[in-house]
Amino acid sequence: MLLSTTSEVPGHTITAYKGMVISQVTAGRHLGKDVLAGVRDVFGGRSKSLEKDLESARQQALSELAAKAQQIGANAVVGIRLDMENVAGSMLLFVGQGTAVTATRG
């Protein structure tokens, strides 16, 4: 599956637009990790565990976009946008959206 944040895929021609695909991934944050991240904010440094959780949720959102696009006969998603929101203080919501298309090389 080809994934692109632009409206086209270099080296490919879009032959059909299949429609918009949207993914939503909710990730719970661990209180202990939040406390440690707060300490790091005060004293400096990066929270590797939070970064890992954020990357995992981002990858899940992209994977879900790809799966939904494949279900409707697409082989690429263009114009991808990912947004993240803090929900209820301890949850992160990743929303991905893009346009599912069929693209051929050339």
CNS distance restraints for C-alpha pairs under 8 A (distance, minus, plus):
assign (resid   1 and name CA) (resid  66 and name CA) 6.41 0.50 0.50
assign (resid   1 and name CA) (resid  70 and name CA) 7.89 0.50 0.50
assign (resid   1 and name CA) (resid  75 and name CA) 5.20 0.50 0.50
assign (resid   1 and name CA) (resid  76 and name CA) 5.30 0.50 0.50
assign (resid   1 and name CA) (resid  77 and name CA) 7.72 0.50 0.50
assign (resid   2 and name CA) (resid   9 and name CA) 7.70 0.50 0.50
assign (resid   2 and name CA) (resid  75 and name CA) 6.41 0.50 0.50
assign (resid   2 and name CA) (resid  76 and name CA) 4.33 0.50 0.50
assign (resid   2 and name CA) (resid  77 and name CA) 6.28 0.50 0.50
assign (resid   3 and name CA) (resid  66 and name CA) 7.66 0.50 0.50
assign (resid   3 and name CA) (resid  76 and name CA) 5.72 0.50 0.50
assign (resid   3 and name CA) (resid  77 and name CA) 5.00 0.50 0.50
assign (resid   3 and name CA) (resid  78 and name CA) 6.10 0.50 0.50
assign (resid   3 and name CA) (resid  80 and name CA) 7.43 0.50 0.50
assign (resid   4 and name CA) (resid   8 and name CA) 7.19 0.50 0.50
assign (resid   4 and name CA) (resid   9 and name CA) 6.51 0.50 0.50
assign (resid   4 and name CA) (resid  76 and name CA) 7.91 0.50 0.50
assign (resid   4 and name CA) (resid  77 and name CA) 6.26 0.50 0.50
assign (resid   4 and name CA) (resid  78 and name CA) 4.76 0.50 0.50
assign (resid   4 and name CA) (resid  79 and name CA) 6.14 0.50 0.50
assign (resid   4 and name CA) (resid  80 and name CA) 6.02 0.50 0.50
assign (resid   5 and name CA) (resid  78 and name CA) 5.83 0.50 0.50
assign (resid   5 and name CA) (resid  79 and name CA) 4.53 0.50 0.50
assign (resid   5 and name CA) (resid  80 and name CA) 4.42 0.50 0.50
assign (resid   5 and name CA) (resid  81 and name CA) 6.58 0.50 0.50
assign (resid   6 and name CA) (resid  78 and name CA) 5.93 0.50 0.50
assign (resid   6 and name CA) (resid  79 and name CA) 4.83 0.50 0.50
assign (resid   6 and name CA) (resid  80 and name CA) 7.14 0.50 0.50
assign (resid   7 and name CA) (resid  78 and name CA) 5.24 0.50 0.50
assign (resid   7 and name CA) (resid  79 and name CA) 4.86 0.50 0.50
assign (resid   8 and name CA) (resid  12 and name CA) 7.67 0.50 0.50
assign (resid   8 and name CA) (resid  13 and name CA) 7.76 0.50 0.50
assign (resid   8 and name CA) (resid  14 and name CA) 7.29 0.50 0.50
assign (resid   8 and name CA) (resid  78 and name CA) 6.16 0.50 0.50
assign (resid   8 and name CA) (resid  79 and name CA) 7.69 0.50 0.50
assign (resid   9 and name CA) (resid  13 and name CA) 7.35 0.50 0.50
assign (resid   9 and name CA) (resid  14 and name CA) 7.93 0.50 0.50
assign (resid   9 and name CA) (resid  78 and name CA) 7.32 0.50 0.50
assign (resid   9 and name CA) (resid 103 and name CA) 7.86 0.50 0.50
assign (resid  11 and name CA) (resid 105 and name CA) 5.93 0.50 0.50
assign (resid  11 and name CA) (resid 106 and name CA) 5.51 0.50 0.50
assign (resid  12 and name CA) (resid 103 and name CA) 5.81 0.50 0.50
assign (resid  12 and name CA) (resid 104 and name CA) 5.19 0.50 0.50
assign (resid  12 and name CA) (resid 105 and name CA) 4.25 0.50 0.50
assign (resid  12 and name CA) (resid 106 and name CA) 4.98 0.50 0.50
assign (resid  13 and name CA) (resid 103 and name CA) 5.27 0.50 0.50
assign (resid  13 and name CA) (resid 104 and name CA) 5.30 0.50 0.50
assign (resid  13 and name CA) (resid 105 and name CA) 6.26 0.50 0.50
assign (resid  13 and name CA) (resid 106 and name CA) 6.00 0.50 0.50
assign (resid  14 and name CA) (resid 101 and name CA) 6.61 0.50 0.50
assign (resid  14 and name CA) (resid 102 and name CA) 5.81 0.50 0.50
assign (resid  14 and name CA) (resid 103 and name CA) 4.23 0.50 0.50
assign (resid  14 and name CA) (resid 104 and name CA) 6.51 0.50 0.50
assign (resid  15 and name CA) (resid 101 and name CA) 7.43 0.50 0.50
assign (resid  15 and name CA) (resid 102 and name CA) 5.63 0.50 0.50
assign (resid  15 and name CA) (resid 103 and name CA) 5.55 0.50 0.50
assign (resid  15 and name CA) (resid 104 and name CA) 6.97 0.50 0.50
assign (resid  16 and name CA) (resid 101 and name CA) 5.55 0.50 0.50
assign (resid  16 and name CA) (resid 102 and name CA) 5.17 0.50 0.50
assign (resid  16 and name CA) (resid 103 and name CA) 7.25 0.50 0.50
assign (resid  17 and name CA) (resid  99 and name CA) 7.30 0.50 0.50
assign (resid  17 and name CA) (resid 100 and name CA) 6.27 0.50 0.50
assign (resid  17 and name CA) (resid 101 and name CA) 4.48 0.50 0.50
assign (resid  17 and name CA) (resid 102 and name CA) 6.59 0.50 0.50
assign (resid  18 and name CA) (resid  72 and name CA) 6.88 0.50 0.50
assign (resid  18 and name CA) (resid  73 and name CA) 7.44 0.50 0.50
assign (resid  18 and name CA) (resid  74 and name CA) 6.54 0.50 0.50
assign (resid  18 and name CA) (resid  99 and name CA) 7.27 0.50 0.50
assign (resid  18 and name CA) (resid 100 and name CA) 5.23 0.50 0.50
assign (resid  18 and name CA) (resid 101 and name CA) 5.24 0.50 0.50
assign (resid  18 and name CA) (resid 102 and name CA) 7.44 0.50 0.50
assign (resid  19 and name CA) (resid  99 and name CA) 5.56 0.50 0.50
assign (resid  19 and name CA) (resid 100 and name CA) 5.41 0.50 0.50
assign (resid  19 and name CA) (resid 101 and name CA) 7.30 0.50 0.50
assign (resid  20 and name CA) (resid  97 and name CA) 7.04 0.50 0.50
assign (resid  20 and name CA) (resid  98 and name CA) 5.69 0.50 0.50
assign (resid  20 and name CA) (resid  99 and name CA) 4.43 0.50 0.50
assign (resid  20 and name CA) (resid 100 and name CA) 5.89 0.50 0.50
assign (resid  21 and name CA) (resid  65 and name CA) 6.17 0.50 0.50
assign (resid  21 and name CA) (resid  68 and name CA) 6.42 0.50 0.50
assign (resid  21 and name CA) (resid  69 and name CA) 6.40 0.50 0.50
assign (resid  21 and name CA) (resid  97 and name CA) 5.64 0.50 0.50
assign (resid  21 and name CA) (resid  98 and name CA) 5.57 0.50 0.50
assign (resid  21 and name CA) (resid  99 and name CA) 6.01 0.50 0.50
assign (resid  21 and name CA) (resid 100 and name CA) 6.33 0.50 0.50
assign (resid  22 and name CA) (resid  65 and name CA) 6.19 0.50 0.50
assign (resid  22 and name CA) (resid  68 and name CA) 7.91 0.50 0.50
assign (resid  22 and name CA) (resid  95 and name CA) 7.12 0.50 0.50
assign (resid  22 and name CA) (resid  96 and name CA) 5.55 0.50 0.50
assign (resid  22 and name CA) (resid  97 and name CA) 4.40 0.50 0.50
assign (resid  22 and name CA) (resid  98 and name CA) 6.74 0.50 0.50
assign (resid  23 and name CA) (resid  61 and name CA) 5.66 0.50 0.50
assign (resid  23 and name CA) (resid  62 and name CA) 7.63 0.50 0.50
assign (resid  23 and name CA) (resid  64 and name CA) 5.74 0.50 0.50
assign (resid  23 and name CA) (resid  65 and name CA) 5.54 0.50 0.50
assign (resid  23 and name CA) (resid  94 and name CA) 7.89 0.50 0.50
assign (resid  23 and name CA) (resid  95 and name CA) 5.60 0.50 0.50
assign (resid  23 and name CA) (resid  96 and name CA) 4.95 0.50 0.50
assign (resid  23 and name CA) (resid  97 and name CA) 6.39 0.50 0.50
assign (resid  24 and name CA) (resid  61 and name CA) 6.34 0.50 0.50
assign (resid  24 and name CA) (resid  93 and name CA) 6.88 0.50 0.50
assign (resid  24 and name CA) (resid  94 and name CA) 5.68 0.50 0.50
assign (resid  24 and name CA) (resid  95 and name CA) 4.61 0.50 0.50
assign (resid  24 and name CA) (resid  96 and name CA) 6.47 0.50 0.50
assign (resid  25 and name CA) (resid  57 and name CA) 6.54 0.50 0.50
assign (resid  25 and name CA) (resid  60 and name CA) 6.92 0.50 0.50
assign (resid  25 and name CA) (resid  61 and name CA) 5.84 0.50 0.50
assign (resid  25 and name CA) (resid  93 and name CA) 5.71 0.50 0.50
assign (resid  25 and name CA) (resid  94 and name CA) 5.09 0.50 0.50
assign (resid  25 and name CA) (resid  95 and name CA) 6.54 0.50 0.50
assign (resid  26 and name CA) (resid  57 and name CA) 7.69 0.50 0.50
assign (resid  26 and name CA) (resid  91 and name CA) 6.66 0.50 0.50
assign (resid  26 and name CA) (resid  92 and name CA) 5.62 0.50 0.50
assign (resid  26 and name CA) (resid  93 and name CA) 4.50 0.50 0.50
assign (resid  26 and name CA) (resid  94 and name CA) 6.35 0.50 0.50
assign (resid  27 and name CA) (resid  57 and name CA) 6.58 0.50 0.50
assign (resid  27 and name CA) (resid  91 and name CA) 5.64 0.50 0.50
assign (resid  27 and name CA) (resid  92 and name CA) 5.09 0.50 0.50
assign (resid  27 and name CA) (resid  93 and name CA) 6.38 0.50 0.50
assign (resid  28 and name CA) (resid  90 and name CA) 6.16 0.50 0.50
assign (resid  28 and name CA) (resid  91 and name CA) 4.48 0.50 0.50
assign (resid  28 and name CA) (resid  92 and name CA) 6.31 0.50 0.50
assign (resid  29 and name CA) (resid  33 and name CA) 7.33 0.50 0.50
assign (resid  29 and name CA) (resid  34 and name CA) 7.19 0.50 0.50
assign (resid  29 and name CA) (resid  90 and name CA) 5.36 0.50 0.50
assign (resid  29 and name CA) (resid  91 and name CA) 5.65 0.50 0.50
assign (resid  29 and name CA) (resid  92 and name CA) 7.18 0.50 0.50
assign (resid  30 and name CA) (resid  34 and name CA) 6.32 0.50 0.50
assign (resid  30 and name CA) (resid  90 and name CA) 7.54 0.50 0.50
assign (resid  31 and name CA) (resid  35 and name CA) 6.26 0.50 0.50
assign (resid  31 and name CA) (resid  90 and name CA) 7.68 0.50 0.50
assign (resid  32 and name CA) (resid  36 and name CA) 6.28 0.50 0.50
assign (resid  33 and name CA) (resid  37 and name CA) 5.98 0.50 0.50
assign (resid  33 and name CA) (resid  49 and name CA) 7.01 0.50 0.50
assign (resid  33 and name CA) (resid  50 and name CA) 6.87 0.50 0.50
assign (resid  34 and name CA) (resid  38 and name CA) 6.12 0.50 0.50
assign (resid  34 and name CA) (resid  50 and name CA) 7.95 0.50 0.50
assign (resid  35 and name CA) (resid  39 and name CA) 6.36 0.50 0.50
assign (resid  36 and name CA) (resid  40 and name CA) 6.23 0.50 0.50
assign (resid  36 and name CA) (resid  47 and name CA) 7.58 0.50 0.50
assign (resid  37 and name CA) (resid  41 and name CA) 6.17 0.50 0.50
assign (resid  37 and name CA) (resid  46 and name CA) 7.73 0.50 0.50
assign (resid  37 and name CA) (resid  47 and name CA) 5.51 0.50 0.50
assign (resid  37 and name CA) (resid  50 and name CA) 7.42 0.50 0.50
assign (resid  38 and name CA) (resid  42 and name CA) 6.44 0.50 0.50
assign (resid  39 and name CA) (resid  43 and name CA) 6.20 0.50 0.50
assign (resid  39 and name CA) (resid  44 and name CA) 7.97 0.50 0.50
assign (resid  40 and name CA) (resid  44 and name CA) 5.00 0.50 0.50
assign (resid  40 and name CA) (resid  45 and name CA) 5.41 0.50 0.50
assign (resid  40 and name CA) (resid  46 and name CA) 6.54 0.50 0.50
assign (resid  40 and name CA) (resid  47 and name CA) 6.75 0.50 0.50
assign (resid  41 and name CA) (resid  45 and name CA) 6.93 0.50 0.50
assign (resid  41 and name CA) (resid  46 and name CA) 7.88 0.50 0.50
assign (resid  47 and name CA) (resid  51 and name CA) 6.26 0.50 0.50
assign (resid  48 and name CA) (resid  52 and name CA) 6.04 0.50 0.50
assign (resid  49 and name CA) (resid  53 and name CA) 6.29 0.50 0.50
assign (resid  50 and name CA) (resid  54 and name CA) 6.14 0.50 0.50
assign (resid  51 and name CA) (resid  55 and name CA) 6.12 0.50 0.50
assign (resid  52 and name CA) (resid  56 and name CA) 6.13 0.50 0.50
assign (resid  53 and name CA) (resid  57 and name CA) 6.28 0.50 0.50
assign (resid  54 and name CA) (resid  58 and name CA) 6.17 0.50 0.50
assign (resid  55 and name CA) (resid  59 and name CA) 6.14 0.50 0.50
assign (resid  56 and name CA) (resid  60 and name CA) 6.20 0.50 0.50
assign (resid  57 and name CA) (resid  61 and name CA) 6.23 0.50 0.50
assign (resid  57 and name CA) (resid  94 and name CA) 6.88 0.50 0.50
assign (resid  58 and name CA) (resid  62 and name CA) 6.36 0.50 0.50
assign (resid  58 and name CA) (resid  82 and name CA) 7.90 0.50 0.50
assign (resid  58 and name CA) (resid  94 and name CA) 6.81 0.50 0.50
assign (resid  59 and name CA) (resid  63 and name CA) 6.07 0.50 0.50
assign (resid  60 and name CA) (resid  64 and name CA) 6.08 0.50 0.50
assign (resid  61 and name CA) (resid  65 and name CA) 6.29 0.50 0.50
assign (resid  61 and name CA) (resid  94 and name CA) 6.63 0.50 0.50
assign (resid  61 and name CA) (resid  95 and name CA) 6.85 0.50 0.50
assign (resid  61 and name CA) (resid  96 and name CA) 5.91 0.50 0.50
assign (resid  62 and name CA) (resid  66 and name CA) 6.28 0.50 0.50
assign (resid  62 and name CA) (resid  96 and name CA) 6.88 0.50 0.50
assign (resid  63 and name CA) (resid  67 and name CA) 6.17 0.50 0.50
assign (resid  64 and name CA) (resid  68 and name CA) 6.13 0.50 0.50
assign (resid  65 and name CA) (resid  69 and name CA) 6.15 0.50 0.50
assign (resid  65 and name CA) (resid  77 and name CA) 7.65 0.50 0.50
assign (resid  65 and name CA) (resid  96 and name CA) 6.93 0.50 0.50
assign (resid  65 and name CA) (resid  97 and name CA) 7.16 0.50 0.50
assign (resid  65 and name CA) (resid  98 and name CA) 7.67 0.50 0.50
assign (resid  66 and name CA) (resid  70 and name CA) 6.15 0.50 0.50
assign (resid  66 and name CA) (resid  76 and name CA) 7.47 0.50 0.50
assign (resid  66 and name CA) (resid  77 and name CA) 7.00 0.50 0.50
assign (resid  67 and name CA) (resid  71 and name CA) 6.27 0.50 0.50
assign (resid  68 and name CA) (resid  72 and name CA) 6.75 0.50 0.50
assign (resid  69 and name CA) (resid  73 and name CA) 6.57 0.50 0.50
assign (resid  69 and name CA) (resid  74 and name CA) 5.18 0.50 0.50
assign (resid  69 and name CA) (resid  75 and name CA) 7.02 0.50 0.50
assign (resid  69 and name CA) (resid  76 and name CA) 7.16 0.50 0.50
assign (resid  69 and name CA) (resid  77 and name CA) 6.89 0.50 0.50
assign (resid  69 and name CA) (resid 100 and name CA) 5.30 0.50 0.50
assign (resid  69 and name CA) (resid 101 and name CA) 7.77 0.50 0.50
assign (resid  70 and name CA) (resid  74 and name CA) 5.04 0.50 0.50
assign (resid  70 and name CA) (resid  75 and name CA) 6.17 0.50 0.50
assign (resid  73 and name CA) (resid 102 and name CA) 7.55 0.50 0.50
assign (resid  74 and name CA) (resid 100 and name CA) 5.64 0.50 0.50
assign (resid  74 and name CA) (resid 101 and name CA) 5.00 0.50 0.50
assign (resid  74 and name CA) (resid 102 and name CA) 4.84 0.50 0.50
assign (resid  75 and name CA) (resid 100 and name CA) 7.52 0.50 0.50
assign (resid  75 and name CA) (resid 101 and name CA) 6.37 0.50 0.50
assign (resid  75 and name CA) (resid 102 and name CA) 5.18 0.50 0.50
assign (resid  75 and name CA) (resid 103 and name CA) 6.60 0.50 0.50
assign (resid  76 and name CA) (resid 100 and name CA) 5.88 0.50 0.50
assign (resid  76 and name CA) (resid 101 and name CA) 5.33 0.50 0.50
assign (resid  76 and name CA) (resid 102 and name CA) 5.99 0.50 0.50
assign (resid  76 and name CA) (resid 103 and name CA) 6.56 0.50 0.50
assign (resid  77 and name CA) (resid  98 and name CA) 5.91 0.50 0.50
assign (resid  77 and name CA) (resid  99 and name CA) 5.31 0.50 0.50
assign (resid  77 and name CA) (resid 100 and name CA) 4.44 0.50 0.50
assign (resid  77 and name CA) (resid 101 and name CA) 5.92 0.50 0.50
assign (resid  78 and name CA) (resid  98 and name CA) 5.67 0.50 0.50
assign (resid  78 and name CA) (resid  99 and name CA) 5.27 0.50 0.50
assign (resid  78 and name CA) (resid 100 and name CA) 6.57 0.50 0.50
assign (resid  78 and name CA) (resid 101 and name CA) 7.27 0.50 0.50
assign (resid  79 and name CA) (resid  97 and name CA) 7.86 0.50 0.50
assign (resid  79 and name CA) (resid  98 and name CA) 5.10 0.50 0.50
assign (resid  79 and name CA) (resid  99 and name CA) 6.20 0.50 0.50
assign (resid  80 and name CA) (resid  96 and name CA) 6.90 0.50 0.50
assign (resid  80 and name CA) (resid  97 and name CA) 5.55 0.50 0.50
assign (resid  80 and name CA) (resid  98 and name CA) 4.27 0.50 0.50
assign (resid  80 and name CA) (resid  99 and name CA) 7.24 0.50 0.50
assign (resid  81 and name CA) (resid  96 and name CA) 5.67 0.50 0.50
assign (resid  81 and name CA) (resid  97 and name CA) 5.44 0.50 0.50
assign (resid  81 and name CA) (resid  98 and name CA) 6.40 0.50 0.50
assign (resid  82 and name CA) (resid  94 and name CA) 6.84 0.50 0.50
assign (resid  82 and name CA) (resid  95 and name CA) 5.70 0.50 0.50
assign (resid  82 and name CA) (resid  96 and name CA) 4.46 0.50 0.50
assign (resid  82 and name CA) (resid  97 and name CA) 6.67 0.50 0.50
assign (resid  83 and name CA) (resid  94 and name CA) 5.67 0.50 0.50
assign (resid  83 and name CA) (resid  95 and name CA) 5.25 0.50 0.50
assign (resid  83 and name CA) (resid  96 and name CA) 6.48 0.50 0.50
assign (resid  84 and name CA) (resid  92 and name CA) 6.77 0.50 0.50
assign (resid  84 and name CA) (resid  93 and name CA) 5.54 0.50 0.50
assign (resid  84 and name CA) (resid  94 and name CA) 4.53 0.50 0.50
assign (resid  84 and name CA) (resid  95 and name CA) 6.40 0.50 0.50
assign (resid  85 and name CA) (resid  92 and name CA) 5.74 0.50 0.50
assign (resid  85 and name CA) (resid  93 and name CA) 5.14 0.50 0.50
assign (resid  85 and name CA) (resid  94 and name CA) 6.62 0.50 0.50
assign (resid  86 and name CA) (resid  90 and name CA) 7.24 0.50 0.50
assign (resid  86 and name CA) (resid  91 and name CA) 5.89 0.50 0.50
assign (resid  86 and name CA) (resid  92 and name CA) 4.72 0.50 0.50
assign (resid  86 and name CA) (resid  93 and name CA) 6.31 0.50 0.50
assign (resid  87 and name CA) (resid  91 and name CA) 4.97 0.50 0.50
assign (resid  87 and name CA) (resid  92 and name CA) 5.71 0.50 0.50
assign (resid  87 and name CA) (resid  93 and name CA) 6.57 0.50 0.50
